[in-house]
Amino acid sequence: MNPEMVLDIKCKLGEGPLWHPLEKKLYWLDILEGTIYRYDPETGMVEEAYRGDTVGGYTIQEDGSLLLFMEKGVVKLWKDKKLIPLIDEFPPLKDTRFNDVIADPAGRVFCGTMPNKAGNAFLFRLDTDKVQNLIFDRAALSNGMGFTPDKKKMYFTDSKKGEIYIFNYNMEDGSLSNQRLFLKVEEKGMVPDGMTVDAEGYVWSAFWNGSCIKRFNPEGKEVLEVIFPARKITCMTFGGVDYRDMYITSAGGDKRPEEGTGAGSLFRLNTGIQGLPEHLSRICF
């Protein structure tokens, strides 16, 4: 099972791939370059959709615009090639930035962060009325998240701890409860990064320093591994007409001698397994 290198683009920190259901195009980030790319699989065209201040994560809004989660807790809307401020600096994040984020089935956004100077990372929930709720502050580095197909549970990755947790999720109020361990990564040096959940309820996790992605059944047992020519695999998402094309991002494009011949590239993989569309955010502005 060999992944296809779709774009040899050499991202320093490729991240956050999302399939845009209205445009039928793939978006992804190069966090260190402050760039969001857009790729059209029909034409093969790739372009910069945004370049500016650092974006740690983003969601696609119901109207097709992009909601950008940035440094110091700043949230802005990217609409019609214009930045619209939504949330100014958030004091708890004054010395860090947002990292992975995900829209929930009701249009809220769960927002993870990088660790601050004290070594603490957070998970917030941004409600549709822009109210921010601290979910927990016990993380070391907040990363990939995903929902089970029945929308009753949510996964959350803490990269520094090498752990993926599962929570009970209440769609009515967005609350999380009953945190327990889904997966503990035992391989030395391998770090779980971004993730997604397929239509069968299996979890896919990308492995930083692992040159691979892995698929786990709902009990946390590994059932599939796919190897890449890049050491730092960062995230994946399903897309395409039938959501059977998986797009995978990677990092290290500026350090290929150490990081692999495909470091920083965008990859595509079709295993025949169907994914699920990511939810759209509905934050008011």
C-alpha positions, -999 to 999 in steps of 0.1 A, spaced: 0 0 0 20 29 -13 10 65 -8 11 89 -38 31 121 -35 5 146 -48 26 177 -43 63 180 -37 59 213 -19 85 211 9 64 225 37 83 233 69 54 223 90 26 209 69 -6 205 90 -44 206 92 -56 192 59 -94 198 54 -116 189 25 -138 219 15 -172 204 7 -185 234 -11 -154 240 -33 -144 203 -37 -108 213 -29 -83 204 -2 -69 230 21 -38 226 44 -14 247 64 23 254 65 23 267 101 59 280 101 53 299 69 20 314 78 4 299 47 -28 281 38 -27 262 5 -56 251 -17 -54 222 -40 -79 213 -68 -76 175 -75 -96 180 -108 -71 203 -123 -40 197 -103 -38 234 -95 -23 245 -62 -24 281 -49 -19 301 -17 -53 308 -2 -39 328 26 -5 342 37 0 362 68 2 358 106 7 324 120 -23 301 120 -22 270 143 -55 255 131 -87 264 112 -122 253 105 -145 257 75 -175 278 83 -210 269 71 -208 297 44 -174 284 31 -152 310 48 -123 300 70 -121 305 108 -85 310 117 -71 302 152 -39 321 157 -13 332 183 -22 346 217 -57 332 214 -66 354 185 -95 342 162 -102 358 128 -124 351 99 -108 348 64 -136 358 40 -134 372 5 -97 376 9 -102 398 40 -94 392 77 -122 400 101 -113 400 138 -136 380 160 -117 375 192 -88 396 205 -59 383 226 -70 358 252 -49 363 284 -44 325 291 -27 322 257 -5 353 258 27 333 253 15 304 232 -8 297 202 -37 275 191 -27 242 176 -52 216 163 -89 225 163 -121 208 152 -157 218 146 -182 196 165 -216 184 150 -234 215 164 -209 240 149 -189 248 180 -151 245 179 -128 225 202 -95 244 203 -63 228 215 -31 248 222 7 244 223 22 245 257 29 279 273 61 289 290 51 270 321 46 238 300 9 238 302 -14 232 272 -52 237 271 -83 226 254 -111 252 250 -145 250 235 -156 280 214 -194 281 214 -213 295 184 -220 328 203 -181 332 207 -182 323 244 -149 305 254 -150 276 278 -120 260 293 -124 222 290 -92 212 307 -57 225 314 -40 192 321 -25 186 286 11 188 277 6 194 239 -30 194 225 -33 178 191 -56 157 169 -93 152 177 -121 133 161 -157 122 167 -171 87 166 -197 81 138 -226 81 162 -214 115 176 -215 102 211 -177 102 218 -147 124 211 -110 115 208 -83 139 219 -45 135 214 -19 147 239 13 144 218 39 150 246 23 123 267 21 99 237 -16 93 246 -50 94 229 -80 98 251 -117 92 245 -145 112 262 -183 109 262 -196 138 242 -229 155 246 -240 172 214 -267 192 232 -243 213 253 -209 203 239 -197 189 273 -171 162 276 -171 136 304 -157 102 315 -121 108 302 -103 75 297 -72 62 278 -78 49 243 -42 44 233 -7 47 248 21 48 223 49 27 236 74 30 206 103 52 217 104 85 198 71 80 180 47 108 187 9 107 178 0 139 160 -31 146 139 -59 121 136 -93 113 120 -120 87 123 -134 67 94 -170 57 86 -164 23 103 -154 40 135 -117 32 133 -91 57 144 -63 69 121 -33 86 138 -3 103 121 31 97 137 57 125 141 91 109 139 74 76 129 73 79 91 38 63 92 1 65 98 -17 38 117 -53 26 118 -67 13 151 -100 -5 158 -125 10 184 -107 -11 211 -73 5 203 -58 -24 185 -35 -16 155 -49 -31 123 -29 -13 96 3 7 91 13 27 60 49 39 56 59 72 40 92 87 27 90 114 54 99 111 90 74 136 104 39 127 93 15 152 108 -22 148 100 -47 134 76 -83 139 64 -107 122 40 -119 139 9 -129 135 -27 -163 128 -41 -169 97 -20 -145 105 9 -123 76 0 -92 97 -8 -71 103 23 -48 133 22 -18 133 45 5 162 54 41 161 65 69 184 79 106 189 75 107 201 38 135 224 47 156 195 62 152 167 37 186 151 42 176 142 78 138 141 74 133 120 42 130 124 5 93 133 8 95 155 38 70 184 36 50 169 8 13 164 5 4 127 0 -28 109 -11 -38 73 -2 -69 53 -12 -74 22 8 -110 17 -3 -120 27 32 -146 55 34 -141 85 56 -166 110 70 -170 147 62 -156 170 89 -182 192 106 -186 228 96 -182 255 123 -211 280 129 -194 307 149 -213 340 147 -195 371 134 
